[in-house]
Amino acid sequence: MTGRRAALAAVLAGALAAAPPGRAADARGLRALALAEALRHLGRPYRDDCSGFVIAAWRAAGVSLRLRPARSRTESLQRASRRTETPRPGDLAFFHHTYDRDRDGLANDLFTHVALVEAVDGARLTLLHRSSRGIERLRMDLARPSDPGANDPVRALRRSEDARIRVLAGELFAGFGAFPEAGR
């Protein structure tokens, strides 16, 4: 079994076997299915953007998302989700200022990136997201948001930008969201 398939099997087995009967089991199963779909693409190029990646993962789990009008699909996902302080695998992580959406040269663009939570260990998280290189894992430690040893960059620092510009996951983090259909 390849590493990718083993990870997929472990996610599904752990989430489904440990789930109690009823709605909680269904919710864990939905999150596990969305995460399994996301893991299928790990290390590969992906044609759509970050929000398309998240939408496709949840659609594969059988969840039809009702997106509300917004400036971007990422912001629509944020509006469709319910804010949560305690993320679980399959939940969403949102980021601000990952690119200059309105091209005004200021870091004032909200909800510009979204990722799926893969694992949670206290304040440390592993996320799955669509980067310019495809689907990748992203480390984020909310206890040490500016530590490059604990947080991966969500965006590249451009040559013309000041080195003090924030690029790390913990620095650009905006909040977590969960879908009501997934048991929150």
C-alpha angles and dihedrals in degrees: 000000000000121000091251093051092045090053090048092050092048093052093050096042094047096047097043100039095049095046118108118227121278133026096344089057090050091050093049089047092052093049090047092051092049091048092047090053091050091049090054087069098044112132094011133105114259124205100209127062128260094278092048089053092053093044091050092049092052092042089055087055089056097255116135108204121214104213120200123216113276143143091273141005088252090058089045089055090050091052092047093051129073115241114246132183094200110057123200129196108288095030121118131255117203129203136197129214098016090138138002099259095175094039094229095129093243131113093239103113114118127206097008099149139033133191137179119247109239101174139001126205107170107291092348118091138179114213134189115220143160111250130173087273095052131259112352142164116254125199119216129177113187092190089061104028097164097044110110089198090063102031129054121217115262091196136021121253107239120225091244093053128095112256089236092068110119115246106150123107094240092050096049096039113128105176148294128272135192129193116243088224087063096063107273 
